[in-house]
Amino acid sequence: MTAPRTRAGRPRDADATVKVLNATLELLDDRGVAALRIDDIARVSGVAKTTIYRRWTSLTALVVAAMESALGPRAIPETGDVEADLLALTRLVHQSISRTPFIRALPLISVELMQHPGLAQQYRARIIDPVREQAIRLVRAGMKQGRFRPDTDPSLVVDAVISPVIYRRVILHEDLSLPDLLAVGEMILRSIRT
Amino acid sequence: MTAPRTRAGRPRDADATVKVLNATLELLDDRGVAALRIDDIARVSGVAKTTIYRRWTSLTALVVAAMESALGPRAIPETGDVEADLLALTRLVHQSISRTPFIRALPLISVELMQHPGLAQQYRARIIDPVREQAIRLVRAGMKQGRFRPDTDPSLVVDAVISPVIYRRVILHEDLSLPDLLAVGEMILRSIRT
């Protein structure tokens, strides 16, 4: 009797999956998206090309999966206290960005990804939107509860909190500390509270 | 008697300057920083390499000068009303970013520039800091006047206002409209007013 196939395949496949994702991240970090080749991923990971193609339908799917694995899970269980939930989500995003060894390369990879239409769409749908949409829903819930001003633009609020992390890294080549990110969040909250 | 030499040189040189800067921007837009070659700039602009080297000491200096010319002047005369001045500066930055024909390429160029240490330093010193430092000074003046809370972090405030423009373009591939940018500015001002 064999173990049931999971999404990541059998145990041996799960091991190969980690190797391939890590090799992909290493190569992305080294050379960027444009120079990424399946042959190099196979060589660096020690996993056969046929195995890689069986697990991921395209290089695009593999790149997005590698980014997802680098960032880790980025969703929080909601408690009903929208401010506490928004704070928890902000902390989680900061943690997921700063704990990856690819923190310095991530913005460049993101910018490069956005130049490839197929990748941009999947990156947006799988890396950005899940977290961004949860945050936007929380702001909307706060407006319905009368905690936030009715003239609040939920997506603008969410983007205003997260964007200094990107700006500091991409443009200023500095990291935004967690206290500074929370200070931005507090500024924005202070301005939208009723 | 000859006309006095200006910073851009004689009229014939001024013409060549514009041609070289435009060719540089065109090539940056087309191929990015890494693939930029003086030979191509000479070919596209129709200006001799020796003339280009006489005017700019390095490719780095030329790239930064091209970015400066694309963005145009970005400083405002200060009136003493810090909120009005900050608003004017915000409008000017938005205008200078959106009027360039290279708006879509600028973030990628910026990110690429930041990968080249020499360029990064000049880009920061000549493109980013003049505007950012003026804005930071204005926030500090507002704090001294007692208009802004004493616990305000001036650079964080300035970065929080401008960063959604970068985030929307680089990560979301959308433009932040002037009304949306002003709404972010108003949110931040509302939260730091005493």
Interface residues (C-beta under 8 A of the other chain):
Chain A: P107 L108 S110 V111 M114 Q115 A120 R124 I128 D153 L156 V157 D159 A160 I162 S163 P164 I166 Y167 R168 V170 I171 L172 H173 D180 A183 V184 M187 I188 R190 S191 I192
Chain B: P107 L108 S110 V111 M114 Q115 A120 R124 I128 D153 L156 V157 D159 A160 I162 S163 P164 I166 Y167 R168 V170 I171 L172 H173 D180 A183 V184 M187 I188 R190 S191 I192
